Amino acid sequence: MRRGRSISLGAVVYLIVGLVVALSNGYGITDLSSLLSFLLALFLWPLVLLGISLHVSLGV
């Protein structure tokens, strides 16, 4: 009997595609605002492919 939650293959593929799209569109991690931008691009990668910029500026 298996306990806990398992992640589906579709979710893994979605995250891998998001990772590739985010990195190929210049979303790197250097500070907090770039981390937030990277995470947004990772999960909302279809918007990045449509040309929408998800870069976050914290105004620091």
mmCIF file as Biopython writes it, N, C-alpha, C and O atoms, coordinates in Angstrom:
data_model
#
loop_
_atom_site.group_PDB
_atom_site.id
_atom_site.type_symbol
_atom_site.label_atom_id
_atom_site.label_alt_id
_atom_site.label_comp_id
_atom_site.label_asym_id
_atom_site.label_entity_id
_atom_site.label_seq_id
_atom_site.pdbx_PDB_ins_code
_atom_site.Cartn_x
_atom_site.Cartn_y
_atom_site.Cartn_z
_atom_site.occupancy
_atom_site.B_iso_or_equiv
_atom_site.auth_seq_id
_atom_site.auth_asym_id
_atom_site.pdbx_PDB_model_num
ATOM 1   N N  . MET A ? 1  ? 0.840  -1.176 0.000   1.0 0.0 1  A 1 
ATOM 2   C CA . MET A ? 1  ? 0.000  0.000  0.000   1.0 0.0 1  A 1 
ATOM 3   C C  . MET A ? 1  ? 0.885  1.239  0.000   1.0 0.0 1  A 1 
ATOM 4   O O  . MET A ? 1  ? 1.823  1.353  0.788   1.0 0.0 1  A 1 
ATOM 5   N N  . ARG A ? 2  ? 0.573  2.145  -0.881  1.0 0.0 2  A 1 
ATOM 6   C CA . ARG A ? 2  ? 1.377  3.363  -1.032  1.0 0.0 2  A 1 
ATOM 7   C C  . ARG A ? 2  ? 0.712  4.520  -0.311  1.0 0.0 2  A 1 
ATOM 8   O O  . ARG A ? 2  ? -0.484 4.763  -0.473  1.0 0.0 2  A 1 
ATOM 9   N N  . ARG A ? 3  ? 1.496  5.231  0.483   1.0 0.0 3  A 1 
ATOM 10  C CA . ARG A ? 3  ? 0.963  6.376  1.223   1.0 0.0 3  A 1 
ATOM 11  C C  . ARG A ? 3  ? 1.504  7.673  0.655   1.0 0.0 3  A 1 
ATOM 12  O O  . ARG A ? 3  ? 2.528  7.695  -0.028  1.0 0.0 3  A 1 
ATOM 13  N N  . GLY A ? 4  ? 0.801  8.746  0.949   1.0 0.0 4  A 1 
ATOM 14  C CA . GLY A ? 4  ? 1.252  10.055 0.504   1.0 0.0 4  A 1 
ATOM 15  C C  . GLY A ? 4  ? 0.737  10.378 -0.884  1.0 0.0 4  A 1 
ATOM 16  O O  . GLY A ? 4  ? -0.005 9.613  -1.500  1.0 0.0 4  A 1 
ATOM 17  N N  . ARG A ? 5  ? 1.149  11.507 -1.334  1.0 0.0 5  A 1 
ATOM 18  C CA . ARG A ? 5  ? 0.720  11.971 -2.648  1.0 0.0 5  A 1 
ATOM 19  C C  . ARG A ? 5  ? 1.818  11.748 -3.661  1.0 0.0 5  A 1 
ATOM 20  O O  . ARG A ? 5  ? 2.998  11.960 -3.383  1.0 0.0 5  A 1 
ATOM 21  N N  . SER A ? 6  ? 1.419  11.326 -4.814  1.0 0.0 6  A 1 
ATOM 22  C CA . SER A ? 6  ? 2.392  11.203 -5.896  1.0 0.0 6  A 1 
ATOM 23  C C  . SER A ? 6  ? 2.080  12.268 -6.938  1.0 0.0 6  A 1 
ATOM 24  O O  . SER A ? 6  ? 0.928  12.669 -7.110  1.0 0.0 6  A 1 
ATOM 25  N N  . ILE A ? 7  ? 3.098  12.709 -7.613  1.0 0.0 7  A 1 
ATOM 26  C CA . ILE A ? 7  ? 2.932  13.733 -8.638  1.0 0.0 7  A 1 
ATOM 27  C C  . ILE A ? 7  ? 2.709  13.034 -9.977  1.0 0.0 7  A 1 
ATOM 28  O O  . ILE A ? 7  ? 3.367  12.042 -10.288 1.0 0.0 7  A 1 
ATOM 29  N N  . SER A ? 8  ? 1.794  13.551 -10.747 1.0 0.0 8  A 1 
ATOM 30  C CA . SER A ? 8  ? 1.462  12.907 -12.011 1.0 0.0 8  A 1 
ATOM 31  C C  . SER A ? 8  ? 2.525  13.198 -13.072 1.0 0.0 8  A 1 
ATOM 32  O O  . SER A ? 8  ? 3.289  14.158 -12.970 1.0 0.0 8  A 1 
ATOM 33  N N  . LEU A ? 9  ? 2.546  12.357 -14.066 1.0 0.0 9  A 1 
ATOM 34  C CA . LEU A ? 9  ? 3.492  12.529 -15.161 1.0 0.0 9  A 1 
ATOM 35  C C  . LEU A ? 9  ? 3.221  13.832 -15.906 1.0 0.0 9  A 1 
ATOM 36  O O  . LEU A ? 9  ? 4.155  14.496 -16.359 1.0 0.0 9  A 1 
ATOM 37  N N  . GLY A ? 10 ? 1.958  14.198 -16.034 1.0 0.0 10 A 1 
ATOM 38  C CA . GLY A ? 10 ? 1.607  15.449 -16.702 1.0 0.0 10 A 1 
ATOM 39  C C  . GLY A ? 10 ? 2.152  16.661 -15.978 1.0 0.0 10 A 1 
ATOM 40  O O  . GLY A ? 10 ? 2.603  17.617 -16.609 1.0 0.0 10 A 1 
ATOM 41  N N  . ALA A ? 11 ? 2.113  16.626 -14.643 1.0 0.0 11 A 1 
ATOM 42  C CA . ALA A ? 11 ? 2.642  17.738 -13.855 1.0 0.0 11 A 1 
ATOM 43  C C  . ALA A ? 11 ? 4.155  17.840 -13.999 1.0 0.0 11 A 1 
ATOM 44  O O  . ALA A ? 11 ? 4.704  18.940 -14.069 1.0 0.0 11 A 1 
ATOM 45  N N  . VAL A ? 12 ? 4.824  16.701 -14.042 1.0 0.0 12 A 1 
ATOM 46  C CA . VAL A ? 12 ? 6.279  16.696 -14.219 1.0 0.0 12 A 1 
ATOM 47  C C  . VAL A ? 12 ? 6.650  17.265 -15.579 1.0 0.0 12 A 1 
ATOM 48  O O  . VAL A ? 12 ? 7.572  18.073 -15.686 1.0 0.0 12 A 1 
ATOM 49  N N  . VAL A ? 13 ? 5.935  16.846 -16.618 1.0 0.0 13 A 1 
ATOM 50  C CA . VAL A ? 13 ? 6.204  17.358 -17.970 1.0 0.0 13 A 1 
ATOM 51  C C  . VAL A ? 13 ? 5.931  18.852 -18.034 1.0 0.0 13 A 1 
ATOM 52  O O  . VAL A ? 13 ? 6.706  19.592 -18.640 1.0 0.0 13 A 1 
ATOM 53  N N  . TYR A ? 14 ? 4.838  19.315 -17.417 1.0 0.0 14 A 1 
ATOM 54  C CA . TYR A ? 14 ? 4.502  20.732 -17.392 1.0 0.0 14 A 1 
ATOM 55  C C  . TYR A ? 14 ? 5.614  21.557 -16.750 1.0 0.0 14 A 1 
ATOM 56  O O  . TYR A ? 14 ? 5.985  22.612 -17.266 1.0 0.0 14 A 1 
ATOM 57  N N  . LEU A ? 15 ? 6.147  21.075 -15.622 1.0 0.0 15 A 1 
ATOM 58  C CA . LEU A ? 15 ? 7.216  21.796 -14.933 1.0 0.0 15 A 1 
ATOM 59  C C  . LEU A ? 15 ? 8.531  21.773 -15.710 1.0 0.0 15 A 1 
ATOM 60  O O  . LEU A ? 15 ? 9.270  22.757 -15.702 1.0 0.0 15 A 1 
ATOM 61  N N  . ILE A ? 16 ? 8.827  20.670 -16.375 1.0 0.0 16 A 1 
ATOM 62  C CA . ILE A ? 16 ? 10.046 20.598 -17.183 1.0 0.0 16 A 1 
ATOM 63  C C  . ILE A ? 16 ? 9.961  21.556 -18.363 1.0 0.0 16 A 1 
ATOM 64  O O  . ILE A ? 16 ? 10.929 22.251 -18.671 1.0 0.0 16 A 1 
ATOM 65  N N  . VAL A ? 17 ? 8.811  21.596 -19.021 1.0 0.0 17 A 1 
ATOM 66  C CA . VAL A ? 17 ? 8.632  22.544 -20.127 1.0 0.0 17 A 1 
ATOM 67  C C  . VAL A ? 17 ? 8.723  23.974 -19.600 1.0 0.0 17 A 1 
ATOM 68  O O  . VAL A ? 17 ? 9.333  24.829 -20.242 1.0 0.0 17 A 1 
ATOM 69  N N  . GLY A ? 18 ? 8.125  24.244 -18.445 1.0 0.0 18 A 1 
ATOM 70  C CA . GLY A ? 18 ? 8.206  25.564 -17.835 1.0 0.0 18 A 1 
ATOM 71  C C  . GLY A ? 18 ? 9.623  25.956 -17.509 1.0 0.0 18 A 1 
ATOM 72  O O  . GLY A ? 18 ? 10.005 27.111 -17.697 1.0 0.0 18 A 1 
ATOM 73  N N  . LEU A ? 19 ? 10.411 25.018 -17.024 1.0 0.0 19 A 1 
ATOM 74  C CA . LEU A ? 19 ? 11.811 25.280 -16.720 1.0 0.0 19 A 1 
ATOM 75  C C  . LEU A ? 19 ? 12.588 25.644 -17.973 1.0 0.0 19 A 1 
ATOM 76  O O  . LEU A ? 19 ? 13.366 26.598 -17.968 1.0 0.0 19 A 1 
ATOM 77  N N  . VAL A ? 20 ? 12.383 24.894 -19.042 1.0 0.0 20 A 1 
ATOM 78  C CA . VAL A ? 20 ? 13.079 25.165 -20.305 1.0 0.0 20 A 1 
ATOM 79  C C  . VAL A ? 20 ? 12.664 26.521 -20.870 1.0 0.0 20 A 1 
ATOM 80  O O  . VAL A ? 20 ? 13.511 27.292 -21.320 1.0 0.0 20 A 1 
ATOM 81  N N  . VAL A ? 21 ? 11.372 26.809 -20.849 1.0 0.0 21 A 1 
ATOM 82  C CA . VAL A ? 21 ? 10.875 28.088 -21.383 1.0 0.0 21 A 1 
ATOM 83  C C  . VAL A ? 21 ? 11.402 29.250 -20.556 1.0 0.0 21 A 1 
ATOM 84  O O  . VAL A ? 21 ? 11.844 30.255 -21.113 1.0 0.0 21 A 1 
ATOM 85  N N  . ALA A ? 22 ? 11.362 29.124 -19.225 1.0 0.0 22 A 1 
ATOM 86  C CA . ALA A ? 22 ? 11.828 30.209 -18.359 1.0 0.0 22 A 1 
ATOM 87  C C  . ALA A ? 22 ? 13.312 30.483 -18.568 1.0 0.0 22 A 1 
ATOM 88  O O  . ALA A ? 22 ? 13.714 31.639 -18.700 1.0 0.0 22 A 1 
ATOM 89  N N  . LEU A ? 23 ? 14.120 29.448 -18.601 1.0 0.0 23 A 1 
ATOM 90  C CA . LEU A ? 23 ? 15.558 29.647 -18.767 1.0 0.0 23 A 1 
ATOM 91  C C  . LEU A ? 23 ? 15.916 30.157 -20.157 1.0 0.0 23 A 1 
ATOM 92  O O  . LEU A ? 23 ? 16.845 30.951 -20.304 1.0 0.0 23 A 1 
ATOM 93  N N  . SER A ? 24 ? 15.198 29.716 -21.165 1.0 0.0 24 A 1 
ATOM 94  C CA . SER A ? 24 ? 15.512 30.158 -22.528 1.0 0.0 24 A 1 
ATOM 95  C C  . SER A ? 24 ? 15.030 31.581 -22.805 1.0 0.0 24 A 1 
ATOM 96  O O  . SER A ? 24 ? 15.433 32.188 -23.798 1.0 0.0 24 A 1 
ATOM 97  N N  . ASN A ? 25 ? 14.176 32.114 -21.941 1.0 0.0 25 A 1 
ATOM 98  C CA . ASN A ? 25 ? 13.696 33.486 -22.114 1.0 0.0 25 A 1 
ATOM 99  C C  . ASN A ? 25 ? 14.316 34.459 -21.119 1.0 0.0 25 A 1 
ATOM 100 O O  . ASN A ? 25 ? 13.790 35.550 -20.904 1.0 0.0 25 A 1 
ATOM 101 N N  . GLY A ? 26 ? 15.426 34.068 -20.517 1.0 0.0 26 A 1 
ATOM 102 C CA . GLY A ? 26 ? 16.187 34.995 -19.689 1.0 0.0 26 A 1 
ATOM 103 C C  . GLY A ? 26 ? 15.731 35.129 -18.256 1.0 0.0 26 A 1 
ATOM 104 O O  . GLY A ? 26 ? 16.105 36.094 -17.588 1.0 0.0 26 A 1 
ATOM 105 N N  . TYR A ? 27 ? 14.941 34.203 -17.760 1.0 0.0 27 A 1 
ATOM 106 C CA . TYR A ? 27 ? 14.525 34.249 -16.360 1.0 0.0 27 A 1 
ATOM 107 C C  . TYR A ? 27 ? 15.530 33.458 -15.536 1.0 0.0 27 A 1 
ATOM 108 O O  . TYR A ? 27 ? 15.435 32.235 -15.429 1.0 0.0 27 A 1 
ATOM 109 N N  . GLY A ? 28 ? 16.504 34.171 -14.950 1.0 0.0 28 A 1 
ATOM 110 C CA . GLY A ? 28 ? 17.500 33.555 -14.096 1.0 0.0 28 A 1 
ATOM 111 C C  . GLY A ? 28 ? 17.253 33.962 -12.663 1.0 0.0 28 A 1 
ATOM 112 O O  . GLY A ? 28 ? 16.362 34.765 -12.386 1.0 0.0 28 A 1 
ATOM 113 N N  . ILE A ? 29 ? 18.035 33.415 -11.750 1.0 0.0 29 A 1 
ATOM 114 C CA . ILE A ? 29 ? 17.853 33.714 -10.329 1.0 0.0 29 A 1 
ATOM 115 C C  . ILE A ? 29 ? 19.111 34.393 -9.803  1.0 0.0 29 A 1 
ATOM 116 O O  . ILE A ? 29 ? 20.157 33.758 -9.663  1.0 0.0 29 A 1 
ATOM 117 N N  . THR A ? 30 ? 19.004 35.695 -9.510  1.0 0.0 30 A 1 
ATOM 118 C CA . THR A ? 30 ? 20.127 36.428 -8.928  1.0 0.0 30 A 1 
ATOM 119 C C  . THR A ? 30 ? 19.743 37.122 -7.624  1.0 0.0 30 A 1 
ATOM 120 O O  . THR A ? 30 ? 20.591 37.317 -6.753  1.0 0.0 30 A 1 
ATOM 121 N N  . ASP A ? 31 ? 18.478 37.493 -7.485  1.0 0.0 31 A 1 
ATOM 122 C CA . ASP A ? 31 ? 18.005 38.131 -6.254  1.0 0.0 31 A 1 
ATOM 123 C C  . ASP A ? 31 ? 16.538 37.776 -6.045  1.0 0.0 31 A 1 
ATOM 124 O O  . ASP A ? 31 ? 15.996 36.941 -6.768  1.0 0.0 31 A 1 
ATOM 125 N N  . LEU A ? 32 ? 15.894 38.396 -5.073  1.0 0.0 32 A 1 
ATOM 126 C CA . LEU A ? 32 ? 14.522 38.038 -4.736  1.0 0.0 32 A 1 
ATOM 127 C C  . LEU A ? 32 ? 13.542 38.328 -5.876  1.0 0.0 32 A 1 
ATOM 128 O O  . LEU A ? 32 ? 12.677 37.505 -6.174  1.0 0.0 32 A 1 
ATOM 129 N N  . SER A ? 33 ? 13.674 39.487 -6.507  1.0 0.0 33 A 1 
ATOM 130 C CA . SER A ? 33 ? 12.748 39.820 -7.591  1.0 0.0 33 A 1 
ATOM 131 C C  . SER A ? 33 ? 12.941 38.894 -8.783  1.0 0.0 33 A 1 
ATOM 132 O O  . SER A ? 33 ? 11.966 38.518 -9.433  1.0 0.0 33 A 1 
ATOM 133 N N  . SER A ? 34 ? 14.185 38.519 -9.083  1.0 0.0 34 A 1 
ATOM 134 C CA . SER A ? 34 ? 14.401 37.585 -10.192 1.0 0.0 34 A 1 
ATOM 135 C C  . SER A ? 34 ? 13.921 36.182 -9.823  1.0 0.0 34 A 1 
ATOM 136 O O  . SER A ? 34 ? 13.498 35.432 -10.704 1.0 0.0 34 A 1 
ATOM 137 N N  . LEU A ? 35 ? 13.979 35.810 -8.545  1.0 0.0 35 A 1 
ATOM 138 C CA . LEU A ? 35 ? 13.440 34.521 -8.102  1.0 0.0 35 A 1 
ATOM 139 C C  . LEU A ? 35 ? 11.932 34.491 -8.299  1.0 0.0 35 A 1 
ATOM 140 O O  . LEU A ? 35 ? 11.386 33.504 -8.793  1.0 0.0 35 A 1 
ATOM 141 N N  . LEU A ? 36 ? 11.253 35.579 -7.912  1.0 0.0 36 A 1 
ATOM 142 C CA . LEU A ? 36 ? 9.805  35.649 -8.107  1.0 0.0 36 A 1 
ATOM 143 C C  . LEU A ? 36 ? 9.442  35.619 -9.593  1.0 0.0 36 A 1 
ATOM 144 O O  . LEU A ? 36 ? 8.478  34.963 -9.986  1.0 0.0 36 A 1 
ATOM 145 N N  . SER A ? 37 ? 10.208 36.321 -10.405 1.0 0.0 37 A 1 
ATOM 146 C CA . SER A ? 37 ? 9.976  36.310 -11.846 1.0 0.0 37 A 1 
ATOM 147 C C  . SER A ? 37 ? 10.167 34.913 -12.423 1.0 0.0 37 A 1 
ATOM 148 O O  . SER A ? 37 ? 9.386  34.462 -13.261 1.0 0.0 37 A 1 
ATOM 149 N N  . PHE A ? 38 ? 11.213 34.237 -11.964 1.0 0.0 38 A 1 
ATOM 150 C CA . PHE A ? 38 ? 11.489 32.880 -12.431 1.0 0.0 38 A 1 
ATOM 151 C C  . PHE A ? 38 ? 10.350 31.931 -12.056 1.0 0.0 38 A 1 
ATOM 152 O O  . PHE A ? 38 ? 9.922  31.122 -12.879 1.0 0.0 38 A 1 
ATOM 153 N N  . LEU A ? 39 ? 9.860  32.026 -10.821 1.0 0.0 39 A 1 
ATOM 154 C CA . LEU A ? 39 ? 8.777  31.142 -10.389 1.0 0.0 39 A 1 
ATOM 155 C C  . LEU A ? 39 ? 7.489  31.415 -11.165 1.0 0.0 39 A 1 
ATOM 156 O O  . LEU A ? 39 ? 6.768  30.484 -11.526 1.0 0.0 39 A 1 
ATOM 157 N N  . LEU A ? 40 ? 7.205  32.682 -11.419 1.0 0.0 40 A 1 
ATOM 158 C CA . LEU A ? 40 ? 6.038  33.007 -12.242 1.0 0.0 40 A 1 
ATOM 159 C C  . LEU A ? 40 ? 6.178  32.438 -13.644 1.0 0.0 40 A 1 
ATOM 160 O O  . LEU A ? 40 ? 5.233  31.862 -14.184 1.0 0.0 40 A 1 
ATOM 161 N N  . ALA A ? 41 ? 7.355  32.600 -14.233 1.0 0.0 41 A 1 
ATOM 162 C CA . ALA A ? 41 ? 7.595  32.080 -15.578 1.0 0.0 41 A 1 
ATOM 163 C C  . ALA A ? 41 ? 7.544  30.558 -15.600 1.0 0.0 41 A 1 
ATOM 164 O O  . ALA A ? 41 ? 7.111  29.962 -16.586 1.0 0.0 41 A 1 
ATOM 165 N N  . LEU A ? 42 ? 7.983  29.936 -14.521 1.0 0.0 42 A 1 
ATOM 166 C CA . LEU A ? 42 ? 7.973  28.476 -14.438 1.0 0.0 42 A 1 
ATOM 167 C C  . LEU A ? 42 ? 6.551  27.937 -14.463 1.0 0.0 42 A 1 
ATOM 168 O O  . LEU A ? 42 ? 6.266  26.971 -15.170 1.0 0.0 42 A 1 
ATOM 169 N N  . PHE A ? 43 ? 5.666  28.547 -13.706 1.0 0.0 43 A 1 
ATOM 170 C CA . PHE A ? 43 ? 4.298  28.050 -13.612 1.0 0.0 43 A 1 
ATOM 171 C C  . PHE A ? 43 ? 3.357  28.635 -14.660 1.0 0.0 43 A 1 
ATOM 172 O O  . PHE A ? 43 ? 2.346  28.019 -14.996 1.0 0.0 43 A 1 
ATOM 173 N N  . LEU A ? 44 ? 3.677  29.808 -15.174 1.0 0.0 44 A 1 
ATOM 174 C CA . LEU A ? 44 ? 2.816  30.463 -16.175 1.0 0.0 44 A 1 
ATOM 175 C C  . LEU A ? 44 ? 3.503  30.535 -17.532 1.0 0.0 44 A 1 
ATOM 176 O O  . LEU A ? 44 ? 3.344  31.520 -18.252 1.0 0.0 44 A 1 
ATOM 177 N N  . TRP A ? 45 ? 4.263  29.508 -17.889 1.0 0.0 45 A 1 
ATOM 178 C CA . TRP A ? 45 ? 5.056  29.524 -19.112 1.0 0.0 45 A 1 
ATOM 179 C C  . TRP A ? 45 ? 4.240  29.709 -20.387 1.0 0.0 45 A 1 
ATOM 180 O O  . TRP A ? 45 ? 4.789  30.238 -21.354 1.0 0.0 45 A 1 
ATOM 181 N N  . PRO A ? 46 ? 2.959  29.310 -20.460 1.0 0.0 46 A 1 
ATOM 182 C CA . PRO A ? 46 ? 2.226  29.613 -21.696 1.0 0.0 46 A 1 
ATOM 183 C C  . PRO A ? 46 ? 2.120  31.116 -21.959 1.0 0.0 46 A 1 
ATOM 184 O O  . PRO A ? 46 ? 2.103  31.542 -23.114 1.0 0.0 46 A 1 
ATOM 185 N N  . LEU A ? 47 ? 2.048  31.921 -20.893 1.0 0.0 47 A 1 
ATOM 186 C CA . LEU A ? 47 ? 2.003  33.373 -21.059 1.0 0.0 47 A 1 
ATOM 187 C C  . LEU A ? 47 ? 3.330  33.904 -21.589 1.0 0.0 47 A 1 
ATOM 188 O O  . LEU A ? 47 ? 3.356  34.842 -22.386 1.0 0.0 47 A 1 
ATOM 189 N N  . VAL A ? 48 ? 4.430  33.303 -21.147 1.0 0.0 48 A 1 
ATOM 190 C CA . VAL A ? 48 ? 5.750  33.707 -21.636 1.0 0.0 48 A 1 
ATOM 191 C C  . VAL A ? 48 ? 5.847  33.423 -23.126 1.0 0.0 48 A 1 
ATOM 192 O O  . VAL A ? 48 ? 6.399  34.228 -23.877 1.0 0.0 48 A 1 
ATOM 193 N N  . LEU A ? 49 ? 5.315  32.285 -23.560 1.0 0.0 49 A 1 
ATOM 194 C CA . LEU A ? 49 ? 5.338  31.951 -24.982 1.0 0.0 49 A 1 
ATOM 195 C C  . LEU A ? 49 ? 4.480  32.904 -25.809 1.0 0.0 49 A 1 
ATOM 196 O O  . LEU A ? 49 ? 4.730  33.087 -27.000 1.0 0.0 49 A 1 
ATOM 197 N N  . LEU A ? 50 ? 3.480  33.505 -25.192 1.0 0.0 50 A 1 
ATOM 198 C CA . LEU A ? 50 ? 2.647  34.490 -25.882 1.0 0.0 50 A 1 
ATOM 199 C C  . LEU A ? 50 ? 3.280  35.879 -25.902 1.0 0.0 50 A 1 
ATOM 200 O O  . LEU A ? 50 ? 2.732  36.805 -26.500 1.0 0.0 50 A 1 
ATOM 201 N N  . GLY A ? 51 ? 4.433  36.025 -25.249 1.0 0.0 51 A 1 
ATOM 202 C CA . GLY A ? 51 ? 5.147  37.294 -25.275 1.0 0.0 51 A 1 
ATOM 203 C C  . GLY A ? 51 ? 4.882  38.195 -24.087 1.0 0.0 51 A 1 
ATOM 204 O O  . GLY A ? 51 ? 5.294  39.356 -24.096 1.0 0.0 51 A 1 
ATOM 205 N N  . ILE A ? 52 ? 4.213  37.698 -23.075 1.0 0.0 52 A 1 
ATOM 206 C CA . ILE A ? 52 ? 3.916  38.499 -21.894 1.0 0.0 52 A 1 
ATOM 207 C C  . ILE A ? 52 ? 5.118  38.440 -20.945 1.0 0.0 52 A 1 
ATOM 208 O O  . ILE A ? 52 ? 5.607  37.361 -20.609 1.0 0.0 52 A 1 
ATOM 209 N N  . SER A ? 53 ? 5.578  39.603 -20.528 1.0 0.0 53 A 1 
ATOM 210 C CA . SER A ? 53 ? 6.721  39.686 -19.620 1.0 0.0 53 A 1 
ATOM 211 C C  . SER A ? 53 ? 6.250  39.482 -18.187 1.0 0.0 53 A 1 
ATOM 212 O O  . SER A ? 53 ? 5.314  40.138 -17.732 1.0 0.0 53 A 1 
ATOM 213 N N  . LEU A ? 54 ? 6.902  38.573 -17.486 1.0 0.0 54 A 1 
ATOM 214 C CA . LEU A ? 54 ? 6.568  38.296 -16.103 1.0 0.0 54 A 1 
ATOM 215 C C  . LEU A ? 54 ? 7.659  38.748 -15.145 1.0 0.0 54 A 1 
ATOM 216 O O  . LEU A ? 54 ? 7.753  38.246 -14.026 1.0 0.0 54 A 1 
ATOM 217 N N  . HIS A ? 55 ? 8.480  39.693 -15.582 1.0 0.0 55 A 1 
ATOM 218 C CA . HIS A ? 55 ? 9.550  40.200 -14.733 1.0 0.0 55 A 1 
ATOM 219 C C  . HIS A ? 55 ? 8.960  41.049 -13.616 1.0 0.0 55 A 1 
ATOM 220 O O  . HIS A ? 55 ? 8.169  41.960 -13.859 1.0 0.0 55 A 1 
ATOM 221 N N  . VAL A ? 56 ? 9.354  40.738 -12.401 1.0 0.0 56 A 1 
ATOM 222 C CA . VAL A ? 56 ? 8.860  41.424 -11.203 1.0 0.0 56 A 1 
ATOM 223 C C  . VAL A ? 56 ? 9.912  42.420 -10.735 1.0 0.0 56 A 1 
ATOM 224 O O  . VAL A ? 56 ? 11.094 42.086 -10.651 1.0 0.0 56 A 1 
ATOM 225 N N  . SER A ? 57 ? 9.489  43.631 -10.432 1.0 0.0 57 A 1 
ATOM 226 C CA . SER A ? 57 ? 10.392 44.645 -9.887  1.0 0.0 57 A 1 
ATOM 227 C C  . SER A ? 57 ? 9.891  45.020 -8.499  1.0 0.0 57 A 1 
ATOM 228 O O  . SER A ? 57 ? 8.771  45.505 -8.341  1.0 0.0 57 A 1 
ATOM 229 N N  . LEU A ? 58 ? 10.733 44.791 -7.494  1.0 0.0 58 A 1 
ATOM 230 C CA . LEU A ? 58 ? 10.336 45.096 -6.128  1.0 0.0 58 A 1 
ATOM 231 C C  . LEU A ? 58 ? 10.652 46.536 -5.740  1.0 0.0 58 A 1 
ATOM 232 O O  . LEU A ? 58 ? 10.291 46.971 -4.646  1.0 0.0 58 A 1 
ATOM 233 N N  . GLY A ? 59 ? 11.314 47.278 -6.611  1.0 0.0 59 A 1 
ATOM 234 C CA . GLY A ? 59 ? 11.611 48.671 -6.348  1.0 0.0 59 A 1 
ATOM 235 C C  . GLY A ? 59 ? 12.634 48.889 -5.254  1.0 0.0 59 A 1 
ATOM 236 O O  . GLY A ? 59 ? 12.607 49.909 -4.565  1.0 0.0 59 A 1 
ATOM 237 N N  . VAL A ? 60 ? 13.516 47.955 -5.094  1.0 0.0 60 A 1 
ATOM 238 C CA . VAL A ? 60 ? 14.535 48.071 -4.049  1.0 0.0 60 A 1 
ATOM 239 C C  . VAL A ? 60 ? 15.755 48.769 -4.570  1.0 0.0 60 A 1 
ATOM 240 O O  . VAL A ? 60 ? 16.721 48.958 -3.830  1.0 0.0 60 A 1 
#
